[in-house]
């Protein structure tokens, strides 16, 4: 039987199993005894391992940090490293984010693309390889993590307690493959003095702040100018209402992943820009506009950088006011040829002045493989064989994947060129046709990796 026929016969099972994973709200929660990332991720892992057990694979739960399903024998391990945790659902959904909804040939739900769909595609790849009796000279392990979205501590635990992956991929990026990932720089910025009465926006640091509520003294701005300034922005919508002696600005932006902030519209950034244009004289409004602004290029921190593989991007994801002080998260994706020492030197004299302060929390290293390395070639060849697409280039991205945590792997799929599955956004989607193609490509990819 041809591989396409086998996949066709398994399609409804794949959809059902994906629905069983989606129903678990596996965003990070408070740590519980034996459940380091909370109830949701642990429940999703238990569900995934139940599915794998039903397929007859060897399975193991590694303390609810992660778990795996495995076939084959041998010293070397081909890893398919996916994740079961998701970002919070946010608002704006047309369906229940935790109920898999099928509309024609499209599936909707939080995680259908990032990365529960990739997890199901990986498990069914294992099933196909086993059913087709493909000779195995290595073990094949589907490794399922529970903390990719908020730190990848699951993979740090895996590296402590289990054998290393020899070679493989994570189905958590784009086809035809990702041979480089930008470094990551995480910062927080704080107000020192501000007239802003309250400000709250965003829900995760690694997505564009898509909604922001800001309250300011009515006498601090010209309301007509504020309305005009907001109307000129690319905001999806806004309102200005009076509450006593204050104005409340409700700004609606557009969400996007922090690695591609220009695809979104930052509600906090355009609110700050409009406040300045409306005449608000405020230390933190000035600091924010001078350092973060609306350009997403890092220029305000002396970080407007690029190399042959891409440009630096900067994103403000969350804004919160606590006890009269505003804090903003800053997520920066750094071109692969820049190192930590260079970054610290460039930003040193831009971190603090009398109007505000910025703190560097962490700087992560980039990832880079040569395009012609055997693993990269093996994966790209599998993609081309199945799709016939010889035009789409392999990529360097701003996103960070498990490839930075598990040596020897790169991101490979599961999103196709030119497709927007709304990851980290409302109405996350996945075409059934794409799910079937993922399994076919991954099966060919594993066959190629077995030959190395």
N, C-alpha and C positions, 0 to 999 in steps of 0.2 A: 504494500500500500504506500502511495506517495505521501510525503510529509504534509502537503497541503490538505489532503483528505483526512489524515489523522487529526490535524488541528481543527478542521471543520467539525469532526465528530465530537471534539472535546470543548467546543466553544461555549455551549450552554453551561457545562460544568464550570468552566473558567469564570463565567459571569456570576454564577451562583456563589462560588467561593470568594470572588471579589466583593460581592455584597455582604458576605459574612464578615469580612474584614472591615469594610466601611462602617458597619453598624456600631463599631467600637470607637468612641471619641478618644482617640489615642494621642491627644495633645498632652504635653507634659503637665503633671500635677504634683501635689506635695508628696514627698517621699514617705513611704509606708514601710513597715517591717517586711523585708524580703521583696519590696517593690520600689526600687530606687527612683523611678520616674513617675510613680503614682499608679493608680488603678487602671487607667485607660491603656497605656502602653503594655502593661502586663497582660491585660485581657486580650489585646490584639495579638500578642506573641503566643499566648495559649491557643488562640484560634488558628493561627498560622501553623503551629506545630501539630494541632489536631488534623488539619488538612493534609499535612505532610505525612503524618502517621497513617492516614487513610490511603495514601498512595504507596505505602510499603517501604518508605525510606527510614534509614537510621536517623533519629532525631535526638537533640540534646538542648535543654534549657540551661543557659549559663547565668543563673541567679537573677533572672528577669532583666538583666542588662541587654541580652541578646540571646539568640538561639540559632541552631542550624539543622538542616536536613542534608543527608549525604548518601551517595552511592559510590561504589567502586572500592578498589584497594590500591595500595602503593604509598610511597613516601610523599610524593608531590601532590599538592592540592590546587585544583582550579576553583577559584572562588567567584561566585555570583553574589555580590554583596549589596543587598537592598535594605530599605528601612520601612518600619511600620508606624513610626510616630508621624504626626501631622502638625501643621501650624493651626492655631485657633481658627474657627470657622469665619469670624468676622460677620459683617452684615451684607445685605444686598442679594441674598440667595433667592432664586425662584422656586427651589425645592428644599426639602429637608436635607441638610448637608450630610447627615449620618444615616440616610436611607438611600441605597443605590437606586437611582431613578433612570429608567430606560425610555428615551424618546426617539423612536425610530431606530437608527443605528448608532446612537450616541448615548453614553453612560455618564451620569452626573453624580457627584458626591465628593466630599473631602477625602483626598488621597487616591482617587481613581487614577491619577497620573503621577502624583508625587507622594508616596512611591509604592502605594499598595498595589497599583496596577503592575509596576515593575516587579514586585514581590511575587505576584501570581504568575506573571510571565516566566519568571525564573524557576518557580516550582514546576510549572508545566513543561519547561525545557528539560528539566531533570526526568520527568515522567516520560517524555518522548524518547530521550536517549536510552532509557531503560527498556521501553517497549520495543524499540527498533533494534535492540541488541547490538548497539554500537560498541566495538571493543574498547575497553578502558585500560590505559596504562597509567592513569592517575586517578586519584579520588576527585569527585566533583561535589562541591559543598555550596549549598545556598545558605548564606549567612544573613540573618534577619536581625537588624538592630532596632533599638527603641529610643535613641536619643540623637539622631542625626540633625534635627532642626535646632537643637539648643545645646550643642557642644560636643557631640560624638564621644561622650564618656563611655558609651556602650562599647565602642571599638577599642578604647584604651583598656577596658576590662578584658575584652577578648584577647588582646595582645599579651595580657598578664597571665591568663589561665589556659590558653589553647595554643596549638601548633600554628605557625605562620602560614598564611596563604602564599603559594608559590607564584601564581600568575592568575590573571582574571580581569573582571570588570565590575563596575557598579552600574545598574540600570537606572541611573538617577541624573541624567544629563541630556545630551542630544546626539542623534545620529548625524554623520557617520562616525563620530568619535570625538573625544576631547583629549588632546595630547598635552594640554597645559591649563593650569588653573592659577589665577592671580593670587598673590598674597593677600592677607586680610589684616586690616588694622581697625581695632575697635577703640573708640574714644567716648567720653561723656563730657558734655559741656554744661556749665552751671551759671545761673545769674548771680550777680552780687547785689545789685539794686534794681528794682523794677516797679513801675506803676501798675503793671498788669495784675489784675485781681485774681484771676484763675485762668488756667490753660491746661487742656487735656486733649491728647490726640494720639492716634496710632494704637496698634495692638501687639506688634512684634517688631523687634529691632531690624530684622532682615527683610522688611517690606516697606514700601513708601508709605508715609503717614497719609492715609487717604481720607481721614475725617478729623476735624479739630474744632473744639469749642473754646472760645476765648472771651473773657470778660474784662473790660477796661473801663475806667472812669469816663463818663460821657463828656466831661469837660477837657479830656486829654486829646481829643481828636475832633476834626470837622466831619460830622456824620455824612454830609453830602459828598465830600471828597472821598471819604472811606467807601461809600457805596460805588462811586465812580471808579476808584482804584480797584476794588474787587471785581467789578464788572469787566475790567480790561484783562483780567487774568484768565488762564485756561481752566479755572475751577469748573467742575461739573455743575455746581450750584452753590448758593450761599444765601443766608438771611441775616439781617441785623435787627435785633429787637431791643427794646428798652426794659430794664429792670431797675426801677427807682432811678438812682443817679448813675447807673451803669449801662453800657451797651454790651450786648452779647452777640458775638459773631459765630455763626454756625457755618463752617466751610466744608464743602464736600469736594474732595479731590478724586484721584483715580489711583487705585492700588497697582503696584508692580513689584517684582522681586528687587531686592536691594542691589543685585548685580547689574540690573538694567534700569536704574532710577529714572532715566529720561523717557521711559515708556509709561511712566505714571505722572501724576500731578500731585505734588506735595501740599496738602492743605495747610500745614503749619507754616511752611516757607512762604507761600503766597499770602497768608494772613499777615505775617511779619512785614513783608514788602508793602502791603497795602496800608498797614498802620503807619509806616514811615511816610508814605506818600500823602497820608491824610493829616500829617503834621504832628504825630505823636513824638514828643521828645522823651526818649527813654533809653537808659543805658543798655538794657538787654536787647531791646529791639535793634539798637545800633550794632551790638556785638553779634547777634544772630545774623543780621544781614551782611555784615562785613566778613564773617567767618564761614557761615553755612550758605546762606543765600538760596537762590533758585537755580543755579547753573549746574550743580551736581559734579563739578570738575575739580573740587579741592583747592581752587585758586586762593580762597580766603585763608587757607592754612599753608600757603606756599607749596602746594602739592599738585599743581597742574602738570602732570607727568604723562609721558607715553613712551612706548618702545615699539619695536617692529610687530609686537603681538597684541597691542591694545593700549587703551587709555585708562588712566585712573578714574574711578567713579566714587562719589561720596553721597551717602544717603542718611537723612534723619528719619528714623522710624517711629520713635515714641517721644512724646513731650508730656511731662507731668509737673504739676506744681504741688509742693509739699512744704507746709510751714512757711509760706511766703517766698520760697525759692523754686525756680524752674530748673528742671534737668532735662536734657535732650540726649538721646542715644545717637551715635554717629558710626555708621558702618561704611568702611572704605575698602575698595578692591584695588589692589596695587599691581601695576604691570610686573611681569615675572622676572625682569632683569634687575629690579631694585631690591636692596636688602634692608634689614632693620636699622643698621647704623646710618645709612643714607637718609632714611625716613625721619629718624629722630633728629638728625642734624638739620634737615630742611624745615621741620615744624617747630623747632625749639623756641624761637623768638616770637611765635604767633599763638602760643597757648594761653597766655594770661595778660590782661591789662586791667585798668581800673573798672572796666565795664563788665567783665566776665572772666570765666576760667574754664579751660579744657584740660582733661586728664586722659593720658594714654593708658588704656586698660590692658591691651594685649596686641602683639604684632605676630602674625603667623606667616610661615614660610610659603612660597609658591611651590607649585608642582610643575615639572616639565619633562616630557619624554621626546626624543627625536622622532620626527614623522616616519622615518624609515626603520624604526626599531621593529624586531620581529613580532612583538605582541601587537603593536599598533597596526602593522600591516595585516596580521591575521584577522583582526576584528574588522578593519575596513574592507578587506576582501569578502568577508561574510556578508556585510551590508550590500556591497555592490552585486554580489551573486544573486541575492534575493530580490533586490529592488531594481537593478539595472541602472541605478543613478551613479554616474561617473563624474557629475559636475559639482555636486555639493562638497565643499571642502571640510576637512577635519578642523577642529576649532581649538582656540584658546578662549576660555570663558572667565567671567568675573565671579561666577558661583563657586562655592566650595562643596566638595563631595567627600564621600568616604575614601576616595583615592588618596587624600592627604593623611588618612589615619591608618590605612592598610597598605604597606609597601608592596609595589609590584603590580598594582592595578590602575586602570584609568576608567573614567566615566564613558559609557557606551550606550546611547539611547537613554530613556525610552521615547523621547519626543522627536518627531520627525522634522526635517528642514521645512521652514515656512509655516509650521503649525503652532498655534497658540492654544494650549490646553488650560489656560487660566490658573496655573499653579499659584498658590499663595493668594488667591483671589476668590471672589464669589463665583459660583457656577463652574467650579473645576470640572473638566470634561475629558472624555476619552472615547474616540470612535472604536467600535468593535473591530472594524477592519484593521486599525492600528494595533490593537491587542494581538490579533492573530499574526500580523506581520512581525511583531516583537518576538513572539515565540519561534517563528521560523528563522529569523535572523540569529537569535541567540543559540538555537540548535546548531546552525552552521558555524557559528563562532566557536562554540565548545569543541566541535569536530576539528576546527583549525588549530585550536590551542592544544588539543590532544596530540597533534602532529609535531608540535615544537619540541 
